[in-house]
Structure formats: C-alpha cells, structure tokens
C-alpha cells in the first residue's frame, strides 16, 4: 500500500487503538485476497486499508518516540536501576 497523506489521518479522538486498526487491516487484506468483490467494493476496502495503515504507522511512530525518550532520560540520569 502506498502511504496516505498526513492530512488523511483521523483526528486523535476518532483514531482507533493500534490493535483494533491492525486487526481490521488484516481482515480487509483477507477479504481483498479472497476476491469475489465488485470493483467498487474492492476500492472502498483498499481506501479503508490505506487509512488503517496510516493509523498503525502513527501509533508505531509514537511508540518509537516514547521509547527513545525513555532511553534518553535513562542515559541522562546514568541510573543503572532506572527502567529501560
């Protein structure tokens, strides 16, 4: 799938949790791979999949940023007992 534009992402309040978006995306892929859909149905599923892929990417980017921040804080504190 090609990346969607940043402006296509749903507002934070409407963004599903990562696991929900991932599971729905996996289900859409199964439906598309199974075939038997009209062109219009396939396009609608593809578009929804693009939006879900963007949501998943945003969640993962946020998780990476949080992890990097936690690791940087630990390095700054130089505390071997600190988490991460």
Secondary structure, DSSP 8 states (H G I E B T S, - for coil): -----GGGS--GGG---HHHHHHHHHHHHHHHHH----HHHHHHHHHHHHHHHHHHHHHHHHHHHHHHHHHHHHHHHT-TTS--
